[in-house]
Amino acid sequence: MIEFNDICKTYRVARRESGLGNAVRSLFKREYNTIHAISHISFSIDNGEMVGYIGPNGAGKSSTIKILSGILIPDSGTCLVNGQVPWKDRKEYVRQIGVVFGQRSQLWWDIPVVDSFELLQSIYSIPAPRYRSKLDELTQLLHLEEILKTPTRQLSLGQRMRCEIAASLLHEPKLLFLDEPTIGLDAVSKIAVRDF
């Protein structure tokens, strides 16, 4: 299902000393640090496996998930997910995956959650009967009945994360990538997300 072979990813990050003079100097001459986010990582994951990817901050976990979801292109190495290269033919590829980034939202902030879900239904071209069935299932499993008509900005973090997970599953993806889905949640909410 997933073949991640000898992947490397680096970032160039601008740096400068503090102070107004250094800020002005940096407009004309920038200095950069090279960050090696991923260095020659390889792994494979078979169909049906559930895998946890752990490490300290800056270890490359989010960069790996961004490569697997097609958001980033690696500097070198190869990656195949279901026989596809994630960053090529992204439109077709993203129909097969769901992604939850704990620090990013796919829900629209000022509209009720259910309206965001309906927008996702249109984006993924989910037929109405299939959408309604999946929404009913996710609403029950994630206990969303009371919050579907609430604007995202008025949800607690735990409520929002449950809605984010539902949003990522509406189109019935073959794969689900979760990047820190319980970040900032209280103990009860973390348990609820993990149980789901």
NUDREN-288991 format. One record per residue: residue number from 0; chain; x, y, z of N, C-alpha, C in turn. Coordinates in nm, 3 decimals. Example, Ala and Ser with C-alpha at 12.3 -4.5 7.8 and 13.67 -1.06 7.14 Angstrom:
NUDREN-288991
+-----+--------+---------+---------+---------+---------+---------+---------+---------+---------+---------+
: num : cadena :   neast :  nnorth :     nup :  caeast : canorth :    caup :   ceast :  cnorth :     cup :
+-----+--------+---------+---------+---------+---------+---------+---------+---------+---------+---------+
:   0 :      A :   1.319 :  -0.569 :   0.780 :   1.230 :  -0.450 :   0.780 :   1.320 :  -0.330 :   0.780 :
:   1 :      A :   1.285 :  -0.225 :   0.708 :   1.367 :  -0.106 :   0.714 :   1.290 :   0.003 :   0.787 :
+-----+--------+---------+---------+---------+---------+---------+---------+---------+---------+---------+
***
This chain:
NUDREN-288991
+-----+--------+---------+---------+---------+---------+---------+---------+---------+---------+---------+
: num : cadena :   neast :  nnorth :     nup :  caeast : canorth :    caup :   ceast :  cnorth :     cup :
+-----+--------+---------+---------+---------+---------+---------+---------+---------+---------+---------+
:   0 :      A :   0.082 :  -0.119 :   0.000 :   0.000 :   0.000 :   0.000 :   0.087 :   0.126 :   0.000 :
:   1 :      A :   0.186 :   0.134 :   0.094 :   0.275 :   0.250 :   0.098 :   0.420 :   0.202 :   0.090 :
:   2 :      A :   0.492 :   0.258 :  -0.005 :   0.637 :   0.233 :  -0.018 :   0.707 :   0.368 :  -0.014 :
:   3 :      A :   0.783 :   0.390 :   0.089 :   0.854 :   0.517 :   0.113 :   1.001 :   0.482 :   0.113 :
:   4 :      A :   1.074 :   0.516 :   0.007 :   1.210 :   0.466 :  -0.012 :   1.315 :   0.576 :  -0.021 :
:   5 :      A :   1.405 :   0.578 :   0.077 :   1.522 :   0.666 :   0.078 :   1.484 :   0.813 :   0.056 :
:   6 :      A :   1.379 :   0.857 :   0.124 :   1.328 :   0.993 :   0.108 :   1.412 :   1.092 :   0.188 :
:   7 :      A :   1.443 :   1.203 :   0.122 :   1.513 :   1.315 :   0.186 :   1.434 :   1.443 :   0.159 :
:   8 :      A :   1.430 :   1.531 :   0.260 :   1.366 :   1.661 :   0.243 :   1.440 :   1.762 :   0.329 :
:   9 :      A :   1.484 :   1.870 :   0.264 :   1.550 :   1.979 :   0.336 :   1.474 :   2.108 :   0.312 :
:  10 :      A :   1.492 :   2.201 :   0.406 :   1.434 :   2.334 :   0.396 :   1.544 :   2.437 :   0.413 :
:  11 :      A :   1.534 :   2.546 :   0.340 :   1.622 :   2.661 :   0.361 :   1.546 :   2.762 :   0.444 :
:  12 :      A :   1.599 :   2.796 :   0.560 :   1.531 :   2.886 :   0.652 :   1.616 :   3.011 :   0.670 :
:  13 :      A :   1.557 :   3.128 :   0.641 :   1.629 :   3.254 :   0.659 :   1.652 :   3.279 :   0.807 :
:  14 :      A :   1.768 :   3.336 :   0.839 :   1.796 :   3.370 :   0.978 :   1.863 :   3.506 :   0.983 :
:  15 :      A :   1.848 :   3.573 :   1.096 :   1.914 :   3.700 :   1.117 :   1.921 :   3.728 :   1.265 :
:  16 :      A :   2.014 :   3.813 :   1.302 :   2.027 :   3.857 :   1.440 :   1.917 :   3.959 :   1.469 :
:  17 :      A :   1.887 :   3.979 :   1.596 :   1.784 :   4.077 :   1.633 :   1.836 :   4.219 :   1.616 :
:  18 :      A :   1.744 :   4.313 :   1.611 :   1.779 :   4.454 :   1.601 :   1.742 :   4.512 :   1.466 :
:  19 :      A :   1.717 :   4.645 :   1.467 :   1.675 :   4.715 :   1.347 :   1.783 :   4.714 :   1.239 :
:  20 :      A :   1.908 :   4.736 :   1.277 :   2.017 :   4.735 :   1.180 :   2.028 :   4.602 :   1.108 :
:  21 :      A :   2.018 :   4.494 :   1.183 :   2.025 :   4.361 :   1.123 :   1.903 :   4.333 :   1.034 :
:  22 :      A :   1.788 :   4.389 :   1.072 :   1.668 :   4.372 :   0.990 :   1.688 :   4.439 :   0.854 :
:  23 :      A :   1.745 :   4.558 :   0.855 :   1.770 :   4.631 :   0.730 :   1.874 :   4.557 :   0.646 :
:  24 :      A :   1.983 :   4.512 :   0.710 :   2.087 :   4.436 :   0.639 :   2.030 :   4.311 :   0.573 :
:  25 :      A :   1.936 :   4.246 :   0.643 :   1.882 :   4.121 :   0.589 :   1.797 :   4.143 :   0.464 :
:  26 :      A :   1.753 :   4.267 :   0.440 :   1.681 :   4.297 :   0.317 :   1.770 :   4.284 :   0.195 :
:  27 :      A :   1.900 :   4.306 :   0.214 :   1.995 :   4.304 :   0.102 :   2.080 :   4.178 :   0.097 :
:  28 :      A :   2.108 :   4.123 :   0.213 :   2.190 :   4.002 :   0.217 :   2.134 :   3.909 :   0.324 :
:  29 :      A :   2.075 :   3.802 :   0.278 :   2.015 :   3.706 :   0.370 :   2.110 :   3.591 :   0.395 :
:  30 :      A :   2.104 :   3.543 :   0.517 :   2.176 :   3.422 :   0.553 :   2.074 :   3.312 :   0.576 :
:  31 :      A :   2.112 :   3.192 :   0.541 :   2.019 :   3.080 :   0.551 :   2.081 :   2.964 :   0.627 :
:  32 :      A :   1.995 :   2.890 :   0.696 :   2.032 :   2.762 :   0.753 :   1.962 :   2.655 :   0.672 :
:  33 :      A :   2.025 :   2.542 :   0.655 :   1.962 :   2.429 :   0.590 :   1.916 :   2.332 :   0.698 :
:  34 :      A :   1.787 :   2.301 :   0.696 :   1.728 :   2.209 :   0.792 :   1.703 :   2.077 :   0.721 :
:  35 :      A :   1.758 :   1.970 :   0.774 :   1.736 :   1.836 :   0.718 :   1.617 :   1.774 :   0.792 :
:  36 :      A :   1.498 :   1.794 :   0.737 :   1.376 :   1.746 :   0.801 :   1.365 :   1.594 :   0.793 :
:  37 :      A :   1.399 :   1.538 :   0.677 :   1.394 :   1.393 :   0.656 :   1.523 :   1.354 :   0.587 :
:  38 :      A :   1.590 :   1.255 :   0.642 :   1.718 :   1.214 :   0.585 :   1.722 :   1.063 :   0.563 :
:  39 :      A :   1.701 :   1.023 :   0.438 :   1.712 :   0.882 :   0.395 :   1.620 :   0.790 :   0.476 :
:  40 :      A :   1.493 :   0.823 :   0.483 :   1.396 :   0.740 :   0.554 :   1.328 :   0.646 :   0.456 :
:  41 :      A :   1.315 :   0.521 :   0.499 :   1.247 :   0.419 :   0.419 :   1.155 :   0.338 :   0.510 :
:  42 :      A :   1.038 :   0.305 :   0.460 :   0.947 :   0.213 :   0.529 :   0.841 :   0.168 :   0.431 :
:  43 :      A :   0.772 :   0.061 :   0.466 :   0.658 :   0.016 :   0.387 :   0.546 :  -0.020 :   0.484 :
:  44 :      A :   0.424 :   0.004 :   0.438 :   0.305 :  -0.025 :   0.518 :   0.210 :  -0.104 :   0.431 :
:  45 :      A :   0.164 :  -0.216 :   0.482 :   0.073 :  -0.302 :   0.407 :  -0.071 :  -0.258 :   0.426 :
:  46 :      A :  -0.156 :  -0.303 :   0.336 :  -0.298 :  -0.275 :   0.342 :  -0.355 :  -0.323 :   0.476 :
:  47 :      A :  -0.434 :  -0.239 :   0.541 :  -0.498 :  -0.276 :   0.667 :  -0.417 :  -0.250 :   0.792 :
:  48 :      A :  -0.292 :  -0.213 :   0.777 :  -0.209 :  -0.185 :   0.895 :  -0.241 :  -0.047 :   0.952 :
:  49 :      A :  -0.228 :  -0.035 :   1.084 :  -0.239 :   0.093 :   1.153 :  -0.102 :   0.119 :   1.213 :
:  50 :      A :  -0.041 :   0.233 :   1.176 :   0.096 :   0.261 :   1.214 :   0.104 :   0.394 :   1.288 :
:  51 :      A :   0.178 :   0.395 :   1.398 :   0.207 :   0.519 :   1.469 :   0.347 :   0.563 :   1.434 :
:  52 :      A :   0.364 :   0.691 :   1.414 :   0.493 :   0.748 :   1.373 :   0.529 :   0.851 :   1.478 :
:  53 :      A :   0.625 :   0.818 :   1.565 :   0.656 :   0.905 :   1.678 :   0.799 :   0.954 :   1.673 :
:  54 :      A :   0.823 :   1.065 :   1.739 :   0.956 :   1.123 :   1.747 :   0.947 :   1.262 :   1.806 :
:  55 :      A :   1.061 :   1.320 :   1.840 :   1.061 :   1.454 :   1.900 :   1.022 :   1.561 :   1.798 :
:  56 :      A :   0.993 :   1.681 :   1.849 :   0.965 :   1.794 :   1.760 :   1.082 :   1.812 :   1.663 :
:  57 :      A :   1.050 :   1.838 :   1.537 :   1.153 :   1.861 :   1.437 :   1.210 :   1.733 :   1.377 :
:  58 :      A :   1.152 :   1.617 :   1.411 :   1.205 :   1.490 :   1.360 :   1.160 :   1.459 :   1.218 :
:  59 :      A :   1.065 :   1.535 :   1.164 :   1.021 :   1.513 :   1.026 :   0.889 :   1.441 :   1.013 :
:  60 :      A :   0.817 :   1.426 :   1.122 :   0.688 :   1.354 :   1.117 :   0.588 :   1.425 :   1.026 :
:  61 :      A :   0.567 :   1.553 :   1.049 :   0.471 :   1.628 :   0.966 :   0.517 :   1.637 :   0.821 :
:  62 :      A :   0.647 :   1.654 :   0.800 :   0.698 :   1.657 :   0.662 :   0.672 :   1.524 :   0.592 :
:  63 :      A :   0.688 :   1.414 :   0.664 :   0.660 :   1.282 :   0.606 :   0.513 :   1.272 :   0.566 :
:  64 :      A :   0.424 :   1.315 :   0.654 :   0.281 :   1.308 :   0.623 :   0.246 :   1.401 :   0.507 :
:  65 :      A :   0.311 :   1.517 :   0.500 :   0.286 :   1.608 :   0.387 :   0.335 :   1.548 :   0.256 :
:  66 :      A :   0.444 :   1.472 :   0.258 :   0.488 :   1.402 :   0.137 :   0.389 :   1.292 :   0.102 :
:  67 :      A :   0.346 :   1.214 :   0.202 :   0.250 :   1.106 :   0.178 :   0.116 :   1.159 :   0.127 :
:  68 :      A :   0.080 :   1.280 :   0.166 :  -0.048 :   1.336 :   0.121 :  -0.033 :   1.420 :  -0.006 :
:  69 :      A :   0.089 :   1.433 :  -0.058 :   0.110 :   1.503 :  -0.184 :   0.127 :   1.653 :  -0.171 :
:  70 :      A :   0.136 :   1.705 :  -0.049 :   0.152 :   1.849 :  -0.029 :   0.296 :   1.891 :  -0.055 :
:  71 :      A :   0.391 :   1.808 :  -0.015 :   0.533 :   1.837 :  -0.037 :   0.593 :   1.738 :  -0.136 :
:  72 :      A :   0.694 :   1.785 :  -0.207 :   0.771 :   1.700 :  -0.297 :   0.908 :   1.678 :  -0.232 :
:  73 :      A :   0.952 :   1.553 :  -0.217 :   1.082 :   1.530 :  -0.154 :   1.196 :   1.574 :  -0.244 :
:  74 :      A :   1.313 :   1.596 :  -0.183 :   1.433 :   1.631 :  -0.260 :   1.484 :   1.510 :  -0.337 :
:  75 :      A :   1.471 :   1.392 :  -0.276 :   1.515 :   1.269 :  -0.341 :   1.441 :   1.151 :  -0.281 :
:  76 :      A :   1.450 :   1.038 :  -0.347 :   1.383 :   0.917 :  -0.303 :   1.254 :   0.896 :  -0.380 :
:  77 :      A :   1.187 :   0.786 :  -0.349 :   1.062 :   0.753 :  -0.417 :   0.953 :   0.722 :  -0.315 :
:  78 :      A :   0.831 :   0.750 :  -0.355 :   0.716 :   0.725 :  -0.268 :   0.600 :   0.680 :  -0.355 :
:  79 :      A :   0.545 :   0.564 :  -0.323 :   0.427 :   0.513 :  -0.391 :   0.321 :   0.483 :  -0.286 :
:  80 :      A :   0.201 :   0.532 :  -0.310 :   0.087 :   0.502 :  -0.223 :  -0.023 :   0.448 :  -0.314 :
:  81 :      A :  -0.061 :   0.323 :  -0.291 :  -0.159 :   0.257 :  -0.379 :  -0.116 :   0.264 :  -0.525 :
:  82 :      A :   0.012 :   0.253 :  -0.550 :   0.064 :   0.256 :  -0.685 :   0.074 :   0.394 :  -0.747 :
:  83 :      A :   0.046 :   0.499 :  -0.670 :   0.051 :   0.635 :  -0.722 :   0.159 :   0.716 :  -0.651 :
:  84 :      A :   0.217 :   0.809 :  -0.723 :   0.309 :   0.906 :  -0.664 :   0.223 :   1.020 :  -0.611 :
:  85 :      A :   0.224 :   1.044 :  -0.478 :   0.128 :   1.139 :  -0.418 :   0.126 :   1.279 :  -0.477 :
:  86 :      A :   0.240 :   1.335 :  -0.516 :   0.242 :   1.473 :  -0.563 :   0.216 :   1.484 :  -0.713 :
:  87 :      A :   0.195 :   1.371 :  -0.781 :   0.157 :   1.373 :  -0.922 :   0.009 :   1.337 :  -0.931 :
:  88 :      A :  -0.061 :   1.398 :  -1.020 :  -0.205 :   1.375 :  -1.038 :  -0.277 :   1.386 :  -0.903 :
:  89 :      A :  -0.249 :   1.497 :  -0.835 :  -0.300 :   1.517 :  -0.699 :  -0.453 :   1.513 :  -0.690 :
:  90 :      A :  -0.519 :   1.564 :  -0.791 :  -0.665 :   1.570 :  -0.786 :  -0.724 :   1.429 :  -0.770 :
:  91 :      A :  -0.675 :   1.336 :  -0.848 :  -0.723 :   1.198 :  -0.836 :  -0.672 :   1.132 :  -0.708 :
:  92 :      A :  -0.549 :   1.160 :  -0.672 :  -0.489 :   1.099 :  -0.554 :  -0.562 :   1.137 :  -0.425 :
:  93 :      A :  -0.594 :   1.267 :  -0.409 :  -0.656 :   1.311 :  -0.283 :  -0.797 :   1.257 :  -0.263 :
:  94 :      A :  -0.858 :   1.207 :  -0.368 :  -0.989 :   1.143 :  -0.353 :  -0.977 :   1.011 :  -0.276 :
:  95 :      A :  -0.856 :   0.956 :  -0.268 :  -0.835 :   0.827 :  -0.204 :  -0.783 :   0.838 :  -0.061 :
:  96 :      A :  -0.753 :   0.961 :  -0.016 :  -0.696 :   0.977 :   0.118 :  -0.777 :   1.077 :   0.199 :
:  97 :      A :  -0.764 :   1.065 :   0.329 :  -0.816 :   1.164 :   0.422 :  -0.699 :   1.209 :   0.508 :
:  98 :      A :  -0.697 :   1.335 :   0.544 :  -0.586 :   1.389 :   0.624 :  -0.644 :   1.481 :   0.732 :
:  99 :      A :  -0.592 :   1.465 :   0.853 :  -0.626 :   1.556 :   0.962 :  -0.495 :   1.611 :   1.015 :
: 100 :      A :  -0.478 :   1.741 :   1.002 :  -0.364 :   1.811 :   1.062 :  -0.415 :   1.879 :   1.188 :
: 101 :      A :  -0.361 :   1.840 :   1.303 :  -0.408 :   1.893 :   1.430 :  -0.404 :   2.043 :   1.440 :
: 102 :      A :  -0.315 :   2.108 :   1.363 :  -0.301 :   2.252 :   1.374 :  -0.357 :   2.327 :   1.253 :
: 103 :      A :  -0.422 :   2.256 :   1.162 :  -0.484 :   2.319 :   1.045 :  -0.627 :   2.269 :   1.035 :
: 104 :      A :  -0.714 :   2.352 :   0.983 :  -0.854 :   2.313 :   0.974 :  -0.899 :   2.304 :   0.829 :
: 105 :      A :  -0.982 :   2.205 :   0.800 :  -1.045 :   2.197 :   0.669 :  -1.191 :   2.243 :   0.677 :
: 106 :      A :  -1.230 :   2.289 :   0.794 :  -1.365 :   2.341 :   0.814 :  -1.363 :   2.493 :   0.800 :
: 107 :      A :  -1.470 :   2.548 :   0.744 :  -1.478 :   2.692 :   0.728 :  -1.519 :   2.753 :   0.862 :
: 108 :      A :  -1.448 :   2.853 :   0.905 :  -1.454 :   2.906 :   1.041 :  -1.588 :   2.965 :   1.079 :
: 109 :      A :  -1.652 :   3.040 :   0.989 :  -1.770 :   3.118 :   1.024 :  -1.904 :   3.055 :   0.988 :
: 110 :      A :  -1.902 :   2.935 :   0.936 :  -2.028 :   2.871 :   0.897 :  -2.050 :   2.746 :   0.982 :
: 111 :      A :  -2.175 :   2.702 :   0.994 :  -2.201 :   2.579 :   1.070 :  -2.124 :   2.460 :   1.012 :
: 112 :      A :  -2.089 :   2.369 :   1.099 :  -2.011 :   2.251 :   1.060 :  -2.078 :   2.178 :   0.944 :
: 113 :      A :  -2.209 :   2.160 :   0.952 :  -2.279 :   2.085 :   0.847 :  -2.264 :   2.153 :   0.711 :
: 114 :      A :  -2.255 :   2.286 :   0.707 :  -2.233 :   2.356 :   0.580 :  -2.094 :   2.325 :   0.525 :
: 115 :      A :  -1.995 :   2.316 :   0.612 :  -1.860 :   2.275 :   0.568 :  -1.864 :   2.134 :   0.511 :
: 116 :      A :  -1.939 :   2.046 :   0.577 :  -1.952 :   1.909 :   0.528 :  -2.017 :   1.907 :   0.389 :
: 117 :      A :  -2.117 :   1.991 :   0.369 :  -2.184 :   1.996 :   0.239 :  -2.092 :   2.051 :   0.130 :
: 118 :      A :  -2.007 :   2.146 :   0.166 :  -1.907 :   2.195 :   0.071 :  -1.810 :   2.082 :   0.033 :
: 119 :      A :  -1.769 :   2.004 :   0.132 :  -1.680 :   1.890 :   0.104 :  -1.752 :   1.786 :   0.019 :
: 120 :      A :  -1.881 :   1.769 :   0.040 :  -1.959 :   1.678 :  -0.045 :  -1.949 :   1.721 :  -0.191 :
: 121 :      A :  -1.961 :   1.852 :  -0.215 :  -1.950 :   1.904 :  -0.352 :  -1.810 :   1.889 :  -0.407 :
: 122 :      A :  -1.710 :   1.921 :  -0.326 :  -1.571 :   1.912 :  -0.370 :  -1.536 :   1.770 :  -0.412 :
: 123 :      A :  -1.581 :   1.672 :  -0.334 :  -1.549 :   1.531 :  -0.363 :  -1.653 :   1.463 :  -0.450 :
: 124 :      A :  -1.756 :   1.537 :  -0.494 :  -1.863 :   1.482 :  -0.579 :  -1.924 :   1.356 :  -0.518 :
: 125 :      A :  -1.960 :   1.363 :  -0.391 :  -2.019 :   1.249 :  -0.322 :  -2.169 :   1.249 :  -0.353 :
: 126 :      A :  -2.220 :   1.139 :  -0.408 :  -2.365 :   1.133 :  -0.435 :  -2.445 :   1.153 :  -0.306 :
: 127 :      A :  -2.559 :   1.221 :  -0.318 :  -2.639 :   1.258 :  -0.201 :  -2.673 :   1.141 :  -0.109 :
: 128 :      A :  -2.720 :   1.026 :  -0.161 :  -2.755 :   0.916 :  -0.069 :  -2.632 :   0.864 :   0.008 :
: 129 :      A :  -2.520 :   0.853 :  -0.062 :  -2.397 :   0.805 :   0.003 :  -2.349 :   0.905 :   0.108 :
: 130 :      A :  -2.356 :   1.034 :   0.074 :  -2.317 :   1.140 :   0.168 :  -2.404 :   1.135 :   0.293 :
: 131 :      A :  -2.535 :   1.129 :   0.275 :  -2.629 :   1.129 :   0.388 :  -2.602 :   1.009 :   0.479 :
: 132 :      A :  -2.581 :   0.891 :   0.419 :  -2.555 :   0.770 :   0.496 :  -2.426 :   0.783 :   0.576 :
: 133 :      A :  -2.320 :   0.832 :   0.512 :  -2.190 :   0.846 :   0.579 :  -2.198 :   0.953 :   0.688 :
: 134 :      A :  -2.267 :   1.063 :   0.660 :  -2.282 :   1.169 :   0.760 :  -2.357 :   1.117 :   0.882 :
: 135 :      A :  -2.464 :   1.042 :   0.860 :  -2.539 :   0.985 :   0.972 :  -2.451 :   0.892 :   1.055 :
: 136 :      A :  -2.372 :   0.809 :   0.987 :  -2.283 :   0.715 :   1.057 :  -2.179 :   0.790 :   1.140 :
: 137 :      A :  -2.113 :   0.889 :   1.080 :  -2.009 :   0.964 :   1.150 :  -2.067 :   1.049 :   1.263 :
: 138 :      A :  -2.186 :   1.105 :   1.240 :  -2.252 :   1.184 :   1.344 :  -2.277 :   1.099 :   1.468 :
: 139 :      A :  -2.322 :   0.977 :   1.446 :  -2.349 :   0.887 :   1.558 :  -2.219 :   0.842 :   1.625 :
: 140 :      A :  -2.122 :   0.799 :   1.546 :  -1.996 :   0.747 :   1.602 :  -1.917 :   0.852 :   1.679 :
: 141 :      A :  -1.919 :   0.977 :   1.628 :  -1.839 :   1.084 :   1.689 :  -1.922 :   1.179 :   1.777 :
: 142 :      A :  -2.049 :   1.145 :   1.797 :  -2.137 :   1.223 :   1.884 :  -2.141 :   1.371 :   1.841 :
: 143 :      A :  -2.181 :   1.393 :   1.715 :  -2.183 :   1.528 :   1.659 :  -2.322 :   1.590 :   1.653 :
: 144 :      A :  -2.425 :   1.517 :   1.699 :  -2.563 :   1.563 :   1.684 :  -2.582 :   1.707 :   1.730 :
: 145 :      A :  -2.529 :   1.739 :   1.846 :  -2.553 :   1.869 :   1.910 :  -2.473 :   1.984 :   1.848 :
: 146 :      A :  -2.373 :   1.952 :   1.767 :  -2.282 :   2.059 :   1.720 :  -2.283 :   2.081 :   1.569 :
: 147 :      A :  -2.358 :   2.003 :   1.494 :  -2.356 :   2.015 :   1.348 :  -2.399 :   2.153 :   1.299 :
: 148 :      A :  -2.487 :   2.220 :   1.373 :  -2.537 :   2.350 :   1.328 :  -2.463 :   2.466 :   1.391 :
: 149 :      A :  -2.353 :   2.436 :   1.461 :  -2.273 :   2.538 :   1.528 :  -2.159 :   2.582 :   1.438 :
: 150 :      A :  -2.133 :   2.714 :   1.427 :  -2.016 :   2.758 :   1.350 :  -1.887 :   2.702 :   1.412 :
: 151 :      A :  -1.793 :   2.667 :   1.328 :  -1.667 :   2.606 :   1.373 :  -1.599 :   2.691 :   1.479 :
: 152 :      A :  -1.600 :   2.823 :   1.464 :  -1.529 :   2.910 :   1.558 :  -1.585 :   2.902 :   1.699 :
: 153 :      A :  -1.707 :   2.851 :   1.715 :  -1.769 :   2.843 :   1.847 :  -1.751 :   2.705 :   1.912 :
: 154 :      A :  -1.682 :   2.616 :   1.845 :  -1.661 :   2.482 :   1.900 :  -1.541 :   2.480 :   1.994 :
: 155 :      A :  -1.546 :   2.390 :   2.092 :  -1.426 :   2.365 :   2.172 :  -1.326 :   2.292 :   2.084 :
: 156 :      A :  -1.203 :   2.285 :   2.127 :  -1.100 :   2.216 :   2.048 :  -1.136 :   2.068 :   2.028 :
: 157 :      A :  -1.185 :   2.004 :   2.134 :  -1.224 :   1.863 :   2.124 :  -1.337 :   1.842 :   2.024 :
: 158 :      A :  -1.437 :   1.931 :   2.028 :  -1.548 :   1.922 :   1.933 :  -1.498 :   1.943 :   1.791 :
: 159 :      A :  -1.410 :   2.043 :   1.773 :  -1.359 :   2.071 :   1.639 :  -1.281 :   1.953 :   1.584 :
: 160 :      A :  -1.199 :   1.889 :   1.668 :  -1.119 :   1.776 :   1.619 :  -1.208 :   1.659 :   1.579 :
: 161 :      A :  -1.316 :   1.636 :   1.653 :  -1.409 :   1.530 :   1.613 :  -1.471 :   1.563 :   1.477 :
: 162 :      A :  -1.502 :   1.691 :   1.456 :  -1.557 :   1.733 :   1.326 :  -1.453 :   1.722 :   1.215 :
: 163 :      A :  -1.328 :   1.754 :   1.246 :  -1.219 :   1.741 :   1.147 :  -1.205 :   1.596 :   1.103 :
: 164 :      A :  -1.212 :   1.504 :   1.197 :  -1.201 :   1.362 :   1.164 :  -1.319 :   1.320 :   1.076 :
: 165 :      A :  -1.439 :   1.364 :   1.112 :  -1.556 :   1.333 :   1.029 :  -1.538 :   1.389 :   0.888 :
: 166 :      A :  -1.492 :   1.513 :   0.878 :  -1.472 :   1.576 :   0.746 :  -1.373 :   1.497 :   0.661 :
: 167 :      A :  -1.271 :   1.442 :   0.724 :  -1.169 :   1.368 :   0.649 :  -1.219 :   1.230 :   0.605 :
: 168 :      A :  -1.329 :   1.183 :   0.664 :  -1.381 :   1.050 :   0.631 :  -1.508 :   1.053 :   0.545 :
: 169 :      A :  -1.564 :   1.170 :   0.520 :  -1.691 :   1.180 :   0.445 :  -1.684 :   1.114 :   0.308 :
: 170 :      A :  -1.572 :   1.126 :   0.240 :  -1.561 :   1.072 :   0.104 :  -1.510 :   0.927 :   0.103 :
: 171 :      A :  -1.506 :   0.863 :   0.221 :  -1.467 :   0.723 :   0.236 :  -1.330 :   0.693 :   0.176 :
: 172 :      A :  -1.227 :   0.759 :   0.227 :  -1.093 :   0.737 :   0.172 :  -1.039 :   0.599 :   0.205 :
: 173 :      A :  -0.946 :   0.553 :   0.122 :  -0.879 :   0.424 :   0.146 :  -0.776 :   0.436 :   0.256 :
: 174 :      A :  -0.719 :   0.556 :   0.273 :  -0.615 :   0.583 :   0.372 :  -0.652 :   0.705 :   0.453 :
: 175 :      A :  -0.613 :   0.704 :   0.580 :  -0.634 :   0.820 :   0.665 :  -0.502 :   0.853 :   0.733 :
: 176 :      A :  -0.455 :   0.976 :   0.712 :  -0.333 :   1.024 :   0.777 :  -0.375 :   1.121 :   0.888 :
: 177 :      A :  -0.324 :   1.098 :   1.008 :  -0.354 :   1.184 :   1.122 :  -0.224 :   1.244 :   1.172 :
: 178 :      A :  -0.214 :   1.375 :   1.166 :  -0.095 :   1.444 :   1.215 :  -0.133 :   1.520 :   1.342 :
: 179 :      A :  -0.097 :   1.465 :   1.455 :  -0.125 :   1.522 :   1.587 :  -0.274 :   1.558 :   1.604 :
: 180 :      A :  -0.363 :   1.461 :   1.584 :  -0.506 :   1.492 :   1.594 :  -0.553 :   1.521 :   1.736 :
: 181 :      A :  -0.471 :   1.488 :   1.837 :  -0.514 :   1.513 :   1.975 :  -0.435 :   1.626 :   2.041 :
: 182 :      A :  -0.360 :   1.703 :   1.960 :  -0.280 :   1.812 :   2.017 :  -0.372 :   1.914 :   2.086 :
: 183 :      A :  -0.339 :   1.946 :   2.208 :  -0.414 :   2.047 :   2.282 :  -0.544 :   1.999 :   2.344 :
: 184 :      A :  -0.578 :   1.872 :   2.324 :  -0.704 :   1.822 :   2.379 :  -0.689 :   1.781 :   2.525 :
: 185 :      A :  -0.799 :   1.793 :   2.600 :  -0.797 :   1.744 :   2.737 :  -0.799 :   1.591 :   2.736 :
: 186 :      A :  -0.777 :   1.531 :   2.853 :  -0.764 :   1.385 :   2.862 :  -0.888 :   1.312 :   2.813 :
: 187 :      A :  -1.008 :   1.360 :   2.847 :  -1.131 :   1.295 :   2.806 :  -1.147 :   1.299 :   2.655 :
: 188 :      A :  -1.118 :   1.415 :   2.594 :  -1.129 :   1.428 :   2.449 :  -1.027 :   1.341 :   2.377 :
: 189 :      A :  -0.905 :   1.333 :   2.432 :  -0.802 :   1.246 :   2.372 :  -0.849 :   1.101 :   2.371 :
: 190 :      A :  -0.905 :   1.058 :   2.482 :  -0.954 :   0.919 :   2.490 :  -1.064 :   0.896 :   2.388 :
: 191 :      A :  -1.157 :   0.992 :   2.374 :  -1.268 :   0.977 :   2.279 :  -1.216 :   0.966 :   2.136 :
: 192 :      A :  -1.119 :   1.050 :   2.099 :  -1.062 :   1.045 :   1.964 :  -0.990 :   0.913 :   1.943 :
: 193 :      A :  -0.911 :   0.869 :   2.040 :  -0.837 :   0.743 :   2.026 :  -0.931 :   0.623 :   2.019 :
: 194 :      A :  -1.038 :   0.626 :   2.100 :  -1.136 :   0.517 :   2.094 :  -1.199 :   0.509 :   1.957 :
: 195 :      A :  -1.232 :   0.626 :   1.899 :  -1.292 :   0.625 :   1.766 :  -1.196 :   0.566 :   1.666 :
+-----+--------+---------+---------+---------+---------+---------+---------+---------+---------+---------+
***
